[in-house]
């Protein structure tokens, strides 16, 4: 089944896409984007505990296509990130879902922050905590949601930036509908490394609870993030589900532009 974005639904996304294309066209020499900088859906579900350099910002776009039993789903994830201070990362995103599932034509406005509690030491990994609040902007009976995440990253080989990661998230939705879950969770365990100075490999395992009464999903993902230029990085990923209520297949794409 082919997933297409309805004409009415695509209109709110056009300003973000136009802005991203403008940034791509005007990008010049600047501090190089890091190919091993991991953010959720950019290109996989895994994120790291680092926040980047202060006073830096990024325009980002992630796409995640899930083929499920009985329906397909495309999540579009435009986001803007900025680091106003050392160890702090703020984000504003407008995720939107298209496809043939129950969440089709559903949009959200989300704001959040990630704070690095501690840097890596001789023995201890890097720790970060994140909080995100989102509210629906489209049709449906979903309520406002809060999500809290703990992120752990440990470098096991600095020469190739080989790292282990663990993400644990818990979310709660206010005033859910009768068939919607009040609380959900997601756990992501993964590994990343540099293949060369411009390309990073990402492997991860995702276990998460869905919005409604389905069984928990289990997904294995593999992705690569490649630096195209000083300011631009693209990512590609693929995944396969384990179990009846997991996606049969997942494809991911991302693009990021340093501002």
DRENNUMI-284355 format. One line per 4 residues: number of its first residue (from 1); for each residue x, y, z of N, C-alpha, C. Coordinates in pm, whole numbers, plus 50000, padded with zeros to 5 digits. Layout:
NUM = X Y Z X Y Z X Y Z ~ ...;
***
This chain:
1 = 50085 49880 50000 50000 50000 50000 50088 50124 50000 ~ 50050 50218 49916 50127 50342 49906 50069 50446 50000 ~ 50155 50512 50078 50111 50617 50169 50136 50751 50104 ~ 50035 50835 50097 50049 50969 50043 49994 51069 50141;
5 = 50053 51186 50145 50011 51290 50235 49894 51365 50173 ~ 49776 51371 50241 49663 51443 50185 49696 51589 50163 ~ 49629 51648 50062 49659 51787 50028 49634 51880 50145 ~ 49520 51864 50215 49489 51950 50329 49587 51930 50441;
9 = 49626 51804 50464 49716 51777 50576 49855 51827 50550 ~ 49897 51833 50423 50035 51872 50395 50057 52022 50409 ~ 49951 52102 50407 49968 52247 50411 50043 52296 50533 ~ 50016 52247 50656 50090 52298 50772 50238 52267 50767;
13 = 50277 52166 50685 50417 52127 50682 50498 52207 50581 ~ 50431 52275 50488 50503 52342 50381 50599 52449 50431 ~ 50561 52535 50528 50660 52635 50574 50787 52572 50630 ~ 50773 52461 50705 50893 52396 50760 50980 52338 50650;
17 = 50915 52276 50548 50993 52219 50439 51060 52327 50355 ~ 50988 52438 50330 51047 52548 50254 51166 52608 50329 ~ 51152 52623 50461 51262 52678 50540 51384 52586 50535 ~ 51359 52454 50539 51470 52360 50534 51541 52365 50399;
21 = 51465 52376 50291 51528 52386 50159 51608 52515 50146 ~ 51557 52623 50205 51631 52749 50201 51764 52736 50276 ~ 51762 52670 50390 51884 52653 50467 51985 52568 50390 ~ 51935 52464 50321 52025 52381 50242 52092 52462 50132;
25 = 52016 52554 50074 52070 52633 49965 52167 52740 50010 ~ 52156 52783 50136 52239 52892 50182 52350 52847 50276 ~ 52362 52715 50301 52465 52667 50394 52603 52695 50338 ~ 52690 52748 50423 52826 52777 50384 52923 52715 50482;
29 = 53047 52762 50480 53149 52706 50568 53120 52742 50712 ~ 53123 52642 50798 53100 52661 50941 53158 52541 51012 ~ 53141 52536 51145 53190 52422 51219 53118 52297 51169 ~ 53192 52191 51143 53136 52073 51080 53037 52004 51172;
33 = 52926 51958 51113 52828 51880 51186 52890 51745 51222 ~ 52854 51692 51338 52910 51563 51382 52829 51448 51323 ~ 52891 51353 51254 52815 51242 51196 52762 51146 51300 ~ 52818 51146 51423 52773 51054 51527 52688 51122 51634;
37 = 52626 51234 51600 52534 51303 51690 52397 51239 51676 ~ 52347 51170 51781 52226 51090 51770 52108 51159 51836 ~ 52000 51176 51758 51873 51228 51809 51762 51134 51763 ~ 51652 51131 51837 51544 51039 51806 51487 51064 51667;
41 = 51471 50955 51590 51423 50954 51451 51522 51018 51355 ~ 51648 51041 51397 51745 51109 51310 51874 51028 51300 ~ 51879 50910 51241 51769 50849 51168 51697 50737 51244 ~ 51745 50689 51359 51678 50581 51430 51618 50633 51561;
45 = 51561 50542 51639 51496 50581 51764 51597 50610 51874 ~ 51723 50579 51852 51827 50596 51954 51875 50740 51965 ~ 51899 50788 52088 51961 50917 52109 52074 50905 52211 ~ 52169 51002 52207 52281 50997 52300 52263 51103 52408;
49 = 52358 51105 52503 52347 51192 52620 52421 51324 52602 ~ 52461 51357 52479 52538 51479 52455 52450 51589 52397 ~ 52488 51713 52421 52405 51827 52382 52470 51918 52279 ~ 52590 51891 52237 52656 51976 52138 52716 52100 52201;
53 = 52769 52187 52117 52834 52310 52164 52731 52418 52191 ~ 52758 52506 52290 52665 52615 52318 52649 52708 52198 ~ 52531 52773 52192 52499 52873 52090 52495 52814 51949 ~ 52466 52684 51939 52448 52621 51809 52303 52579 51792;
57 = 52254 52581 51668 52119 52538 51639 52114 52451 51516 ~ 52008 52371 51503 51991 52283 51388 51845 52284 51344 ~ 51824 52280 51212 51693 52250 51154 51697 52105 51109 ~ 51595 52028 51147 51598 51884 51124 51465 51837 51065;
61 = 51471 51731 50988 51351 51667 50936 51372 51518 50937 ~ 51283 51445 51007 51288 51300 51010 51161 51239 50951 ~ 51176 51128 50879 51063 51054 50823 51073 50909 50871 ~ 50960 50855 50921 50957 50715 50964 50834 50648 50906;
65 = 50855 50547 50822 50746 50471 50760 50738 50334 50825 ~ 50620 50298 50877 50596 50167 50937 50492 50093 50856 ~ 50526 49973 50811 50427 49884 50750 50378 49788 50856 ~ 50250 49796 50886 50190 49714 50991 50087 49620 50930;
69 = 50034 49530 51011 49928 49439 50966 49799 49519 50952 ~ 49754 49535 50828 49628 49602 50804 49638 49749 50773 ~ 49750 49814 50800 49763 49956 50767 49909 49997 50764 ~ 49934 50112 50700 50067 50172 50694 50062 50307 50763;
73 = 50180 50353 50807 50186 50479 50882 50315 50552 50847 ~ 50303 50681 50816 50418 50765 50789 50421 50878 50890 ~ 50526 50885 50970 50541 50995 51066 50642 51095 51011 ~ 50601 51221 51005 50685 51331 50957 50723 51414 51079;
77 = 50852 51440 51094 50903 51494 51220 50993 51615 51195 ~ 50938 51732 51162 51022 51852 51152 51054 51906 51291 ~ 51177 51949 51311 51220 51992 51444 51328 52100 51434 ~ 51329 52188 51531 51435 52287 51546 51497 52269 51684;
81 = 51630 52263 51690 51703 52247 51816 51801 52361 51834 ~ 51820 52402 51959 51918 52505 51991 51979 52473 52127 ~ 52108 52502 52142 52178 52482 52268 52214 52619 52324 ~ 52132 52677 52415 52158 52811 52464 52271 52818 52567;
85 = 52306 52704 52627 52410 52701 52729 52474 52563 52729 ~ 52590 52555 52787 52663 52428 52792 52580 52324 52867 ~ 52557 52210 52804 52484 52100 52867 52334 52107 52854 ~ 52280 52207 52785 52135 52222 52771 52097 52227 52624;
89 = 51995 52149 52588 51946 52145 52451 51795 52162 52454 ~ 51743 52261 52379 51600 52287 52369 51551 52248 52230 ~ 51426 52201 52220 51373 52162 52090 51226 52200 52076 ~ 51189 52228 51952 51051 52256 51913 51021 52171 51791;
93 = 50914 52090 51796 50885 51999 51684 50736 51999 51655 ~ 50703 51959 51532 50565 51952 51483 50542 51816 51417 ~ 50542 51708 51493 50522 51576 51431 50382 51562 51373 ~ 50374 51490 51262 50248 51469 51192 50246 51326 51139;
97 = 50129 51261 51147 50115 51123 51103 50019 51115 50985 ~ 50063 51051 50878 49979 51023 50761 49970 50872 50744 ~ 49876 50828 50660 49865 50686 50634 49722 50638 50646 ~ 49705 50509 50677 49573 50447 50681 49536 50394 50819;
101 = 49616 50423 50921 49589 50375 51055 49499 50468 51135 ~ 49478 50433 51261 49389 50512 51348 49447 50649 51380 ~ 49579 50667 51366 49641 50796 51397 49659 50884 51275 ~ 49603 50845 51160 49620 50923 51037 49565 51064 51053;
105 = 49636 51160 50994 49599 51302 50997 49608 51362 51137 ~ 49689 51303 51223 49707 51353 51360 49836 51432 51369 ~ 49829 51554 51418 49947 51638 51437 49963 51677 51583 ~ 50084 51720 51617 50113 51763 51753 50208 51882 51750;
109 = 50204 51959 51855 50303 52062 51883 50377 52018 52008 ~ 50510 52005 51998 50589 51952 52108 50705 52044 52140 ~ 50727 52068 52269 50843 52143 52316 50912 52058 52422 ~ 51045 52069 52427 51117 51987 52523 51257 52038 52549;
113 = 51323 51972 52642 51460 52007 52680 51534 51882 52722 ~ 51663 51878 52690 51753 51772 52737 51869 51837 52811 ~ 51897 51786 52930 52003 51843 53013 52105 51736 53048 ~ 52231 51764 53023 52340 51671 53053 52377 51683 53200;
117 = 52347 51579 53278 52375 51580 53421 52522 51561 53452 ~ 52590 51479 53373 52732 51454 53397 52800 51411 53269 ~ 52924 51453 53253 53004 51411 53138 53069 51276 53167 ~ 53120 51215 53062 53189 51087 53081 53315 51106 53164;
121 = 53339 51010 53253 53462 51008 53331 53540 50882 53303 ~ 53638 50856 53387 53720 50736 53369 53637 50608 53381 ~ 53537 50611 53471 53456 50493 53494 53308 50516 53466 ~ 53261 50638 53482 53119 50665 53470 53081 50707 53329;
125 = 52964 50665 53281 52916 50712 53150 52858 50852 53161 ~ 52818 50908 53049 52749 51037 53047 52600 51013 53074 ~ 52541 51099 53159 52400 51089 53193 52328 51217 53148 ~ 52206 51200 53096 52123 51314 53061 51978 51281 53091;
129 = 51899 51385 53115 51755 51369 53136 51683 51462 53038 ~ 51567 51420 52992 51489 51500 52898 51344 51503 52943 ~ 51277 51614 52914 51134 51629 52939 51071 51693 52816 ~ 50957 51640 52774 50887 51690 52655 50737 51699 52686;
133 = 50675 51805 52638 50531 51822 52649 50475 51839 52509 ~ 50364 51771 52479 50304 51780 52345 50153 51789 52358 ~ 50094 51861 52264 49949 51877 52260 49901 51857 52117 ~ 49786 51794 52096 49739 51766 51960 49699 51894 51887;
137 = 49723 51896 51757 49685 52010 51673 49587 51971 51563 ~ 49554 51842 51552 49464 51796 51448 49342 51728 51506 ~ 49267 51654 51424 49146 51586 51470 49180 51471 51563 ~ 49078 51425 51638 49097 51312 51727 49070 51349 51871;
141 = 49072 51247 51957 49039 51268 52097 49159 51252 52188 ~ 49278 51270 52133 49398 51258 52215 49413 51381 52304 ~ 49480 51361 52418 49502 51470 52511 49648 51511 52515 ~ 49676 51612 52595 49814 51658 52615 49896 51548 52682;
145 = 50023 51537 52641 50110 51431 52691 50239 51489 52746 ~ 50287 51429 52854 50418 51459 52909 50506 51335 52899 ~ 50632 51355 52863 50725 51243 52853 50855 51278 52922 ~ 50908 51181 52997 51035 51198 53069 51128 51085 53026;
149 = 51254 51119 52998 51350 51023 52944 51483 51034 53017 ~ 51541 50919 53048 51677 50912 53097 51767 50853 52989 ~ 51883 50914 52968 51974 50874 52860 52112 50848 52919 ~ 52170 50734 52883 52304 50697 52928 52389 50664 52805;
153 = 52510 50719 52798 52603 50691 52688 52740 50661 52745 ~ 52801 50553 52696 52935 50514 52741 53023 50487 52619 ~ 53136 50558 52608 53233 50535 52501 53323 50419 52541 ~ 53330 50317 52453 53414 50201 52484 53540 50198 52398;
157 = 53548 50284 52296 53667 50294 52212 53672 50434 52154 ~ 53746 50526 52217 53748 50665 52170 53803 50682 52028 ~ 53891 50593 51984 53953 50611 51852 53851 50603 51739 ~ 53748 50519 51754 53644 50505 51651 53509 50551 51705;
161 = 53509 50618 51820 53385 50665 51881 53284 50551 51895 ~ 53333 50433 51938 53240 50322 51964 53171 50348 52097 ~ 53037 50349 52093 52961 50386 52212 52842 50293 52234 ~ 52808 50274 52362 52688 50203 52402 52589 50305 52457;
165 = 52459 50284 52430 52357 50380 52470 52237 50306 52531 ~ 52172 50372 52627 52047 50322 52684 51954 50440 52705 ~ 51832 50430 52650 51727 50532 52667 51607 50466 52733 ~ 51556 50528 52838 51435 50479 52907 51337 50595 52917;
169 = 51218 50581 52856 51119 50688 52854 50989 50640 52917 ~ 50922 50733 52987 50789 50710 53041 50703 50829 53006 ~ 50583 50804 52956 50495 50913 52915 50357 50893 52976 ~ 50290 51003 53004 50155 51000 53056 50070 51098 52977;
173 = 49946 51056 52946 49855 51139 52868 49737 51180 52957 ~ 49707 51308 52957 49597 51360 53036 49464 51340 52962 ~ 49362 51300 53036 49226 51281 52982 49227 51194 52857 ~ 49281 51071 52864 49280 50984 52746 49138 50936 52715;
177 = 49118 50892 52592 48989 50836 52553 48973 50698 52616 ~ 48854 50639 52598 48823 50514 52665 48916 50400 52625 ~ 48959 50398 52499 49045 50289 52451 49193 50329 52442 ~ 49229 50443 52497 49365 50493 52490 49436 50474 52624;
181 = 49562 50435 52618 49638 50411 52740 49675 50543 52808 ~ 49668 50541 52940 49705 50660 53018 49857 50673 53027 ~ 49928 50562 53046 50074 50562 53061 50137 50466 52960 ~ 50252 50505 52911 50327 50422 52817 50475 50430 52850;
185 = 50553 50340 52789 50697 50341 52810 50768 50305 52680 ~ 50896 50337 52674 50983 50295 52564 51123 50275 52617 ~ 51185 50164 52579 51324 50135 52615 51401 50110 52486 ~ 51515 50178 52471 51599 50162 52352 51742 50135 52399;
189 = 51798 50026 52354 51938 49992 52381 52012 49985 52249 ~ 52130 50047 52240 52196 50050 52110 52345 50071 52115 ~ 52401 50070 51996 52546 50081 51975 52569 50172 51855 ~ 52673 50255 51862 52710 50339 51748 52861 50346 51736;
193 = 52907 50372 51615 53050 50390 51593 53073 50465 51462 ~ 53188 50530 51451 53229 50593 51327 53288 50488 51234 ~ 53241 50486 51109 53302 50401 51007 53417 50473 50939 ~ 53404 50604 50925 53511 50692 50878 53479 50831 50931;
197 = 53552 50931 50890 53535 51064 50948 53399 51126 50917 ~ 53329 51074 50814 53202 51134 50772 53080 51045 50792 ~ 53098 50920 50835 52986 50826 50840 52985 50751 50972 ~ 52866 50741 51031 52848 50667 51156 52746 50555 51135;
201 = 52770 50442 51202 52679 50327 51200 52603 50322 51332 ~ 52473 50288 51325 52389 50282 51444 52312 50150 51443 ~ 52311 50079 51555 52233 49957 51574 52155 49973 51704 ~ 52027 49934 51703 51953 49944 51829 51836 49847 51833;
205 = 51787 49827 51955 51669 49744 51982 51569 49831 52057 ~ 51443 49833 52010 51338 49916 52068 51228 49826 52121 ~ 51186 49852 52245 51066 49790 52301 50977 49903 52353 ~ 50853 49907 52305 50765 50017 52343 50620 49973 52350;
209 = 50545 50043 52434 50402 50019 52449 50326 50115 52360 ~ 50226 50064 52288 50150 50145 52194 50045 50231 52261 ~ 49976 50313 52178 49875 50405 52229 49753 50333 52284 ~ 49719 50219 52225 49591 50157 52260 49614 50018 52318;
213 = 49532 49920 52286 49537 49793 52357 49628 49688 52296 ~ 49708 49726 52196 49794 49629 52132 49907 49584 52225 ~ 49964 49469 52193 50078 49420 52271 50201 49505 52245 ~ 50297 49498 52336 50418 49579 52323 50493 49542 52195;
217 = 50548 49645 52130 50621 49626 52005 50769 49605 52034 ~ 50832 49521 51954 50976 49495 51960 51033 49514 51820 ~ 51132 49602 51808 51185 49639 51676 51337 49643 51681 ~ 51402 49586 51581 51546 49595 51563 51573 49691 51449;
221 = 51660 49790 51472 51688 49894 51372 51838 49898 51340 ~ 51868 49934 51216 52004 49962 51174 52001 50089 51091 ~ 52099 50177 51112 52099 50303 51039 52240 50354 51017 ~ 52251 50453 50931 52378 50519 50903 52352 50669 50892;
225 = 52447 50745 50942 52437 50891 50936 52563 50941 50865 ~ 52543 51022 50760 52655 51063 50675 52659 51215 50663 ~ 52778 51271 50679 52798 51415 50665 52822 51447 50518 ~ 52729 51527 50460 52742 51565 50319 52834 51685 50301;
229 = 52836 51775 50397 52917 51895 50391 52941 51947 50530 ~ 52992 52068 50539 53023 52123 50670 52899 52139 50757 ~ 52785 52165 50694 52665 52192 50773 52553 52090 50757 ~ 52565 51996 50666 52452 51909 50631 52487 51763 50659;
233 = 52392 51691 50721 52405 51547 50743 52274 51480 50706 ~ 52284 51361 50647 52165 51283 50613 52176 51147 50682 ~ 52061 51086 50706 52059 50956 50770 51961 50862 50702 ~ 51993 50733 50703 51907 50630 50647 51899 50516 50747;
237 = 51782 50455 50759 51767 50345 50851 51660 50248 50806 ~ 51664 50127 50863 51564 50025 50836 51545 49943 50962 ~ 51426 49886 50976 51398 49807 51094 51301 49695 51063 ~ 51299 49595 51152 51207 49482 51140 51148 49453 51277;
241 = 51018 49426 51279 50950 49400 51405 50952 49253 51441 ~ 50939 49227 51573 50931 49092 51627 50799 49084 51704 ~ 50710 48995 51663 50583 48980 51731 50467 49035 51649 ~ 50346 48991 51683 50227 49021 51604 50196 49170 51595;
245 = 50211 49244 51703 50172 49385 51706 50288 49480 51680 ~ 50401 49428 51638 50515 49512 51600 50507 49544 51450 ~ 50566 49656 51407 50570 49683 51263 50641 49570 51189 ~ 50587 49532 51074 50655 49431 50994 50787 49484 50939;
249 = 50783 49610 50896 50900 49672 50834 50899 49820 50869 ~ 51017 49877 50884 51031 50019 50914 51142 50077 50826 ~ 51116 50194 50768 51217 50267 50691 51227 50408 50746 ~ 51350 50461 50756 51372 50592 50815 51465 50675 50728;
253 = 51441 50804 50728 51527 50900 50657 51531 51028 50739 ~ 51647 51095 50740 51660 51221 50812 51756 51313 50740 ~ 51736 51443 50763 51830 51543 50713 51842 51652 50818 ~ 51963 51700 50841 51989 51800 50943 52080 51909 50886;
257 = 52052 52032 50923 52130 52147 50875 52171 52230 50996 ~ 52299 52248 51016 52349 52338 51121 52323 52482 51082 ~ 52278 52561 51178 52250 52702 51152 52367 52788 51193;
***
